[in-house]
């Protein structure tokens, strides 16, 4: 069932680019003053890397997410408009969704709110992904190879990225607050606008802005964005008067984290901005028109992360010009010493990975660094060991630290030690290492079956 | 000499998903964008050379509405994978800064 709201424009409010980034309360109040039809925020991204999806930990702190959610809940329930939060907790797996649900229930208890809560799950069980693989429903994206069962088995979590339809169904079924697992970032906004009777192209294009909060405005900052969908166009405006959207700032927003500024693949279609026009409505607002929506066979993207190993690191620096002049051969010599001494501890080279990042040389770009010659008077070295057990990682890292300090090199004058270590203890145990694995899409039977919805009276 | 660092307004890089890196060069106005476009200097071969990737792996887009050029290439390793140096991909733009555009 689709409810048509009696208005020829639909106003969507986003509080920031990510739940927990914060936003000024005055910006939310200014957004509410123009009577938006919904409030939303994107909760997730793959950008902070694979650790979060792999471990189930959140990117932003519980405290920061709770602060944002408290203000958003009060605003949405007070205005009797829905609140939608996508990709909860950063990665949208079940542990992430549970953390955000817990925060919302806690705020409701503390502030005396009552509402119908929908949670939309995106975590996928391995058996169902294997079944879809066997059915030929999973295809690789880009340079990824075909998926295999072993990759599925190794995954710590697998999520699928929902489209707009599960959001719209939860709204149809009376949800006032929707917390969702992994979602296409623009989908919650697109769902609300499409459900109100707006066309898919401007509805999705609106979502592309709203998912990033006020990023399309200048100066940039974590802040609120209002986007109005009206017929064949949208209008974007930062609710904070210090920020302005210009045709150029709005156009250049489509460069952000997208492979193409014009072609965006979404579940069920391609959003094509090739012919978009960006026109100033005022000094602060921009009208965008000309976007197209081309329906495509329905696919959703899969994301997964797997455990790689336990880690130990140490950080040190050298100020010695003779050492700096031969840093690459020196590190190879350290590596060889670590290998020999590890062997004496019954640890073979295939049981660990030793990685050096040399800041002042190629620590930022690694093998893609075009400048080979070292021009710095000091170098910073980050040594990292990854192994199957913490005990091996820490043992090998300790050997790396000692050898960085004491390994001899031609012309060595600094015979008391090669490196300055800033800390005691010098060795640090960070969180384990994970990697992203899937870069694949699956063709579901319908847009809903992979995203079960639960309802709850809070 | 017309180095990108001297004639562009923005030159930046970022992840486009965990396995791709996207690099943007934005010029201040349409006139400069068109002058640079006319040289043909910014294109897949340049990015392939600067980043050591196959020219067929460069997705290059001219974006007049933003006075911008965009190139998307495969990451050397996935974001945060073993040996990655830049989880966000936010510091991979520098080789472009010294490219001389024959204006």
Interface residues (C-beta under 8 A of the other chain):
Chain A: X46 X47 X48 X49 X50 X51 X142 X143 X144 X247 X248 X251 X252 X254 X255 X256 X257 X258 X259 X260 X261 X262 X276 X277 X278 X303 X308 X353 X355 X357 X363 X364 X365 X366 X367 X368 X370 X386 X433 X434 X435 X436 X439
Chain B: X10 X14 X15 X16 X17 X18 X19 X20 X22 X24 X26 X50 X51 X52 X57 X59 X61 X63 X65 X66 X67 X68 X70 X72 X74 X76 X78 X79 X80 X81 X82 X83 X84 X85 X86 X87 X88 X91 X92 X94 X95
